[in-house]
């Protein structure tokens, strides 16, 4: 009787057995076909990630070395413009630049040297070091110098490796002026490695002669890199970049890379070779990525994940098939769960938008602080000689700006009145920087009650900075910006004359921050557009319930 009942139930449900066998076959066939494709796609994705990581590291290298080079660039401009200023004035500026250079922890010493026509000399060092003075004096007197001369060399001493940079120029009165400083490469690497921690391979930098400038193993710094340029020569690396408008950019059709055994980590690595340009000097950047970690291990993990996901999906389907008769009873609960998940997703999305907006605000402030401070100090440096009274106002306004940026506040909203006050201080600094080439006018068509409305923090400064950053600004074609306050919101309008050469480091952080802030408060009337040759941005007021 039991056997008869078994066969009866088997006949009633045999279609489920056939469907199960069919899906088992489809699962194994599909898995065998999809796995190689996943491997290929994964390798391509990892390659793209590595390329992005490579460009990120190159941008860091360019920024940090340009920071070190900036002092020499400033000194060079001062010397070349010395004809238009008094001897006392340009000497004071050179000494100021020399003192400013040693404020960088990676610069061990700096000097200013004058060799007069009667062969008498004057030496000013940022640090009192008679041995250093004798060394510089001997070098400059022993070498026959041309009208303009640049020294950029690596000097290895006991327990130190320095990159000595000197700019020398003979003036019309036959006075030789030399300005220079020493970059302590070991100290520079210590600062660099502490500042840029993280995964994604390690970076080696060499000059065009193959002498190591940066290396995670400091014993290689200052020495010629052995083993790096056996298969791929230095000449080939330099030629693999093409020169466009004075910048070295990678030729993407022929990326230089090779597999090698790393002397640093003792593993097989994939090395990418590229060239960046610091001032007028090309540097070679070599980024090494462990092959096992970034290719083999990642690919293997993804394949295992796919196999587990496929297996779990198959097991889930079989479970659903077996309990199909109970599906109707569970339908209500499942629908209720879906509704709750949607509500949760809405909440998570709102929370994400708020956190993203706050994060972008912090990024905006971090980006603004050093960049804005650098430009402001340069403007102040020039203004001190031209107009001391105005320079005092400039310093006070600059202090107010940074007090506003550093002020603690709840949330990322601010009243229109406070934002307008801050904008006036910020515009004061920028109009001095650009002289008559920048004009910002604030037009208030409303009463004081409107000034208590809320807008995103730094929103007006962001739009003014965005206009300055992306438009041509000249005396013949000045930048005109209008900030119009109305009952419905604020409109910022500027004449649209985009720069011919776009900023590669621009990531639209400011506009993204504003857009995410308005999304979080569920306001869709924020917009940017180009109308009749003008760039226009509408900032609606935000009412917090």
PyMOL commands that set and color helices and strands:
alter all, ss='L'
color gray80, all
select helices_A, chain A and resi 2-80+82-84+87-101+130-142+185-195+218-220+234-239+252-254+291-322+324-386+388-406+416-437+450-452+459-470+509-520
alter helices_A, ss='H'
color red, helices_A
select strands_A, chain A and resi 107-115+121-125+148-157+160-170+176-184+202-207+212-214+241-244+247-250+256-261+268-278+281-290+413-415+438-444+454-456+479-485+489-495+527-531+534-540
alter strands_A, ss='S'
color yellow, strands_A
deselect
rebuild
show_as cartoon
